[in-house]
Amino acid sequence: MTSTRLVHGVGANALEWLYAHREGFRLEVDADPEVGFLERFKPVGELAMICAVLFREGVAGSRQADLARRLLDHAWLQTLDGGRMLVRGHRTEPASPIPFEVYLPFRELGRSVPEMDYALGVCARLRAWQAREVAPVRRLGLSAFAARFGLPPDPPVAQAAAQTWLGRTPEPWTVDGHTAYDVTHTVFHLTGWGEHPQDLPADVAAYLTAWLPAWLDDWLDLRRWDLLGELLCVDACLPQPTLDPAAWRGFAAAQQDDGAMPAVREMPHGDPSDVFDVVYHSTLVAAFASVLATSRSLSRLAGAAP
């Protein structure tokens, strides 16, 4: 059985690093047009989503919960300037869904911007939003986010899910990072980032239960910590998670003393902002996986109690 203390420690350490490096969640208002102003919004939205999961699961200690609140306040008040940068992003690229995707988790946590609410309601009626060509898993994400926001999802979530790689339950793959991310994010969108494991279609849940152990072994052997972390999140999103002990021990051993999680093999070196850009995602994933797995582990213990 996976040690609950080990799993919880991964998340606690990851949050310490994220808070210590919170200035890395920055925007570049004068970004080159070829890069785009919205390029650096993604980390902020991911941070908000992971903090929301931490609050939802209710398994964080007081230190973790306090750090998560401070991180959210910093991201909202400093990075996003109280939401005004989201409005600016939307005005800069009105056909882009990125400001919407970043705004939603903050809105669900009680931080709202009336101008964004109105603008997104208008955009949902534009053919430009529906016509935007994106990968099937991204289309699923946009439908799921629209449903959470209270907008009509187009296409419906179930229809979008059926068009994804995972929704087709194909022959399994081995070493293909792009496919791995498609799999993990399909699960996240279908389960509400682990909140509703029962919403996974039965055939998808059976497919994952059959193949996930082999995938965990593959990515552990390759030392692809970012993808291993996401697959550990997927495991915790299943109706019957395994909480694979070997994968968790290897994942925990890769974490640095300061809480950072390298993305691939070893921790990079160099300019601090460049290092942040390489490892912030894997460290956020470590916090996400830890919160979900700790919650599932405690549920098992409670279920086993006389």
ABEGO torsion letter per residue (X at the ends): XBBAAAAAAAAAAAAAAAAAAAAABBBBAABBAAAEAAAAAAAAAAAAAAAAAAAAAGABBAAAAAAAAAAAAAAAAAAAGGGAAAAAAAAABAABAAAAAAAAAAAAAGBBBAAAAAAAAAAAABAAAAABBBBAAAAAAAAAAAAAAGBBBOBBAAAAAAABAAAAGBBBBBBBAAAAAAAAAAAAAAAGGGABAAABBAAAAAAAAAAAAAAAAAAAAAGBAAAAAAAAAAAAABABBAGBAAAAAAAAAABBAAGBBBABEBBBBEBAAAAAAAAAAAAAAAAAAAAAAAAAAAAAAAAABX
